[in-house]
């Protein structure tokens, strides 16, 4: 029974690391239906503090999701798309006490019976945040921003690429705002 409980707690801890939190903010005065084309905003993308390979992965994922939303990549765009990233190391410490606690009375008692298991699970992971900004090209103003935060997968290239696609998809599916 103890092993089953520990297993479920482990699954819960690991699944909490996989969650992705997305928030958006936008200018409520903008008519988003007028935007049909986009291009990448190179000066903003160049400032993102990640490898060129990860930038390429993000931009490819953005292209796929923008296409899925019906937008066309263009030399004369309505929207400019920029990205920004940041990351930090996180540590989760979970303490699980499975005590039996048999005994008499209240408070401390030298004749208390019992026993139990005290498990401490420590996990360390990198939490990444991806900002995707949509800028009105004509006005040169930020009109929409999506922010995704979650654990990064860096064990191998395939997991990293899948996680990047998940981040981008979860953010861009919230554009345009309803």
C-alpha positions as a Markdown table, in Angstrom:
| # | Residue | x | y | z |
|---|---|---|---|---|
| 1 | Unk | 0.0 | 0.0 | 0.0 |
| 2 | Unk | 2.8 | 2.4 | 0.9 |
| 3 | Unk | 4.5 | 1.8 | -2.5 |
| 4 | Unk | 1.2 | 2.6 | -4.3 |
| 5 | Unk | 0.8 | 5.9 | -2.4 |
| 6 | Unk | 4.4 | 6.9 | -3.0 |
| 7 | Unk | 3.9 | 6.0 | -6.7 |
| 8 | Unk | 0.8 | 8.3 | -7.0 |
| 9 | Unk | 2.6 | 11.1 | -5.2 |
| 10 | Unk | 5.6 | 10.8 | -7.6 |
| 11 | Unk | 3.2 | 10.9 | -10.6 |
| 12 | Unk | 1.6 | 14.0 | -9.2 |
| 13 | Unk | 4.9 | 15.7 | -8.6 |
| 14 | Unk | 6.1 | 14.9 | -12.1 |
| 15 | Unk | 2.9 | 15.9 | -13.8 |
| 16 | Unk | 3.0 | 19.2 | -12.0 |
| 17 | Unk | 6.3 | 19.8 | -13.7 |
| 18 | Unk | 4.7 | 19.2 | -17.1 |
| 19 | Unk | 2.0 | 21.7 | -16.8 |
| 20 | Unk | 2.1 | 24.8 | -18.9 |
| 21 | Unk | 0.6 | 28.1 | -17.7 |
| 22 | Unk | -0.4 | 30.6 | -20.4 |
| 23 | Unk | -1.6 | 34.1 | -20.0 |
| 24 | Unk | -2.4 | 36.8 | -22.5 |
| 25 | Unk | -2.7 | 40.5 | -22.5 |
| 26 | Unk | -3.9 | 42.7 | -25.4 |
| 27 | Unk | -5.1 | 46.1 | -26.4 |
| 28 | Unk | -8.9 | 46.1 | -26.1 |
| 29 | Unk | -9.3 | 48.9 | -28.6 |
| 30 | Unk | -7.8 | 47.0 | -31.5 |
| 31 | Unk | -9.8 | 45.3 | -34.2 |
| 32 | Unk | -7.9 | 42.0 | -34.6 |
| 33 | Unk | -10.0 | 41.0 | -37.6 |
| 34 | Unk | -8.0 | 43.3 | -39.9 |
| 35 | Unk | -4.8 | 41.4 | -39.5 |
| 36 | Unk | -4.1 | 38.8 | -42.2 |
| 37 | Unk | -0.3 | 38.7 | -42.7 |
| 38 | Unk | 2.8 | 38.6 | -40.5 |
| 39 | Unk | 6.5 | 38.6 | -40.6 |
| 40 | Unk | 9.1 | 38.1 | -37.8 |
| 41 | Unk | 10.6 | 41.1 | -36.0 |
| 42 | Unk | 14.3 | 40.4 | -36.3 |
| 43 | Unk | 15.6 | 43.0 | -33.9 |
| 44 | Unk | 13.4 | 41.6 | -31.1 |
| 45 | Unk | 14.2 | 38.0 | -31.9 |
| 46 | Unk | 17.9 | 38.7 | -31.9 |
| 47 | Unk | 17.7 | 39.9 | -28.3 |
| 48 | Unk | 16.2 | 36.5 | -27.1 |
| 49 | Unk | 18.8 | 34.9 | -24.9 |
| 50 | Unk | 18.7 | 31.4 | -26.3 |
| 51 | Unk | 20.6 | 29.4 | -28.8 |
| 52 | Unk | 20.1 | 30.0 | -32.5 |
| 53 | Unk | 18.9 | 26.4 | -32.8 |
| 54 | Unk | 16.1 | 27.0 | -30.2 |
| 55 | Unk | 15.2 | 30.3 | -31.9 |
| 56 | Unk | 14.8 | 28.3 | -35.2 |
| 57 | Unk | 12.6 | 25.7 | -33.4 |
| 58 | Unk | 10.4 | 28.5 | -31.9 |
| 59 | Unk | 10.1 | 30.3 | -35.2 |
| 60 | Unk | 9.2 | 27.2 | -37.1 |
| 61 | Unk | 6.6 | 26.4 | -34.5 |
| 62 | Unk | 5.2 | 29.9 | -34.8 |
| 63 | Unk | 5.0 | 29.6 | -38.6 |
| 64 | Unk | 3.0 | 26.3 | -38.3 |
| 65 | Unk | 0.6 | 27.8 | -35.7 |
| 66 | Unk | 0.1 | 31.0 | -37.6 |
| 67 | Unk | -0.7 | 29.1 | -40.8 |
| 68 | Unk | -3.1 | 27.0 | -38.8 |
| 69 | Unk | -4.8 | 30.2 | -37.7 |
| 70 | Unk | -5.1 | 31.4 | -41.3 |
| 71 | Unk | -2.3 | 33.9 | -41.3 |
| 72 | Unk | 0.1 | 34.3 | -44.3 |
| 73 | Unk | 3.8 | 35.1 | -43.9 |
| 74 | Unk | 4.5 | 38.2 | -46.1 |
| 75 | Unk | 7.2 | 40.7 | -47.1 |
| 76 | Unk | 4.5 | 43.5 | -46.4 |
| 77 | Unk | 2.9 | 42.3 | -43.2 |
| 78 | Unk | 0.2 | 43.7 | -41.0 |
| 79 | Unk | 1.7 | 42.1 | -37.9 |
| 80 | Unk | 5.3 | 41.7 | -36.7 |
| 81 | Unk | 6.0 | 38.7 | -34.4 |
| 82 | Unk | 8.7 | 38.9 | -31.8 |
| 83 | Unk | 9.8 | 36.5 | -29.1 |
| 84 | Unk | 11.5 | 36.9 | -25.7 |
| 85 | Unk | 12.6 | 34.1 | -23.3 |
| 86 | Unk | 13.8 | 33.7 | -19.8 |
| 87 | Unk | 14.5 | 30.8 | -17.6 |
| 88 | Unk | 15.3 | 29.9 | -14.0 |
| 89 | Unk | 16.1 | 26.9 | -11.9 |
| 90 | Unk | 13.3 | 25.6 | -9.7 |
| 91 | Unk | 13.4 | 23.1 | -6.9 |
| 92 | Unk | 10.4 | 21.1 | -5.6 |
| 93 | Unk | 10.6 | 19.6 | -2.1 |
| 94 | Unk | 7.7 | 17.4 | -1.0 |
| 95 | Unk | 7.6 | 15.8 | 2.4 |
| 96 | Unk | 5.2 | 12.9 | 2.9 |
| 97 | Unk | 4.6 | 11.6 | 6.4 |
| 98 | Unk | 2.7 | 8.3 | 6.6 |
| 99 | Unk | 2.4 | 7.9 | 10.4 |
| 100 | Unk | 0.4 | 5.3 | 12.1 |
| 101 | Unk | 0.1 | 7.3 | 15.4 |
| 102 | Unk | -1.5 | 4.9 | 17.9 |
| 103 | Unk | -1.4 | 6.0 | 21.5 |
| 104 | Unk | -3.3 | 7.4 | 24.5 |
| 105 | Unk | -4.2 | 10.9 | 25.6 |
| 106 | Unk | -3.2 | 14.4 | 24.4 |
| 107 | Unk | 0.3 | 15.8 | 24.1 |
| 108 | Unk | 3.5 | 14.0 | 24.5 |
| 109 | Unk | 3.4 | 10.5 | 25.9 |
| 110 | Unk | 6.4 | 8.3 | 26.5 |
| 111 | Unk | 4.3 | 5.2 | 25.9 |
| 112 | Unk | 3.0 | 6.2 | 22.5 |
| 113 | Unk | 3.0 | 3.4 | 20.0 |
| 114 | Unk | 3.5 | 4.0 | 16.4 |
| 115 | Unk | 5.7 | 4.4 | 13.5 |
| 116 | Unk | 5.6 | 5.7 | 10.1 |
| 117 | Unk | 7.4 | 6.6 | 7.0 |
| 118 | Unk | 8.8 | 10.0 | 6.3 |
| 119 | Unk | 9.6 | 10.5 | 2.6 |
| 120 | Unk | 11.2 | 13.6 | 1.2 |
| 121 | Unk | 11.3 | 14.0 | -2.5 |
| 122 | Unk | 13.4 | 16.7 | -4.1 |
| 123 | Unk | 13.3 | 17.5 | -7.8 |
| 124 | Unk | 15.1 | 20.2 | -9.7 |
| 125 | Unk | 14.1 | 21.4 | -13.1 |
| 126 | Unk | 14.4 | 24.4 | -15.4 |
| 127 | Unk | 11.3 | 26.6 | -15.7 |
| 128 | Unk | 11.2 | 28.5 | -19.0 |
| 129 | Unk | 9.0 | 31.4 | -20.0 |
| 130 | Unk | 8.3 | 32.2 | -23.7 |
| 131 | Unk | 6.8 | 35.6 | -24.6 |
| 132 | Unk | 5.3 | 35.9 | -28.1 |
| 133 | Unk | 4.5 | 39.5 | -29.0 |
| 134 | Unk | 2.4 | 40.7 | -31.9 |
| 135 | Unk | 3.1 | 44.3 | -33.0 |
| 136 | Unk | 1.0 | 46.4 | -35.3 |
| 137 | Unk | 3.5 | 47.2 | -38.1 |
| 138 | Unk | 1.8 | 50.5 | -39.2 |
| 139 | Unk | 1.5 | 51.9 | -35.7 |
| 140 | Unk | 4.7 | 50.2 | -34.3 |
| 141 | Unk | 2.7 | 49.3 | -31.1 |
| 142 | Unk | 2.4 | 46.1 | -29.2 |
| 143 | Unk | -1.2 | 44.9 | -29.5 |
| 144 | Unk | -1.1 | 41.4 | -28.1 |
| 145 | Unk | 1.2 | 39.4 | -25.9 |
| 146 | Unk | 1.1 | 35.7 | -25.0 |
| 147 | Unk | 3.2 | 34.3 | -22.2 |
| 148 | Unk | 3.8 | 30.6 | -21.6 |
| 149 | Unk | 5.6 | 29.3 | -18.5 |
| 150 | Unk | 6.4 | 25.7 | -17.7 |
| 151 | Unk | 9.1 | 23.1 | -17.2 |
| 152 | Unk | 11.6 | 22.8 | -20.0 |
| 153 | Unk | 12.6 | 19.4 | -21.4 |
| 154 | Unk | 16.3 | 19.4 | -22.3 |
| 155 | Unk | 17.2 | 15.7 | -22.0 |
| 156 | Unk | 17.3 | 15.3 | -25.8 |
| 157 | Unk | 16.6 | 17.1 | -29.0 |
| 158 | Unk | 13.2 | 15.4 | -29.7 |
| 159 | Unk | 11.8 | 16.2 | -26.2 |
| 160 | Unk | 13.0 | 19.7 | -26.4 |
| 161 | Unk | 11.5 | 20.3 | -29.8 |
| 162 | Unk | 8.2 | 18.7 | -28.7 |
| 163 | Unk | 8.1 | 21.0 | -25.6 |
| 164 | Unk | 8.8 | 24.1 | -27.7 |
| 165 | Unk | 5.9 | 23.2 | -30.1 |
| 166 | Unk | 3.6 | 22.7 | -27.1 |
| 167 | Unk | 4.6 | 26.1 | -25.7 |
| 168 | Unk | 4.0 | 27.9 | -29.0 |
| 169 | Unk | 0.7 | 26.1 | -29.8 |
| 170 | Unk | -0.7 | 26.8 | -26.4 |
| 171 | Unk | 0.2 | 30.5 | -26.7 |
| 172 | Unk | -0.9 | 31.2 | -30.3 |
| 173 | Unk | -4.2 | 29.3 | -30.1 |
| 174 | Unk | -5.3 | 32.2 | -27.8 |
| 175 | Unk | -4.8 | 34.7 | -30.6 |
| 176 | Unk | -6.8 | 36.6 | -31.7 |
| 177 | Unk | -8.6 | 37.3 | -28.4 |
| 178 | Unk | -12.3 | 36.7 | -28.5 |
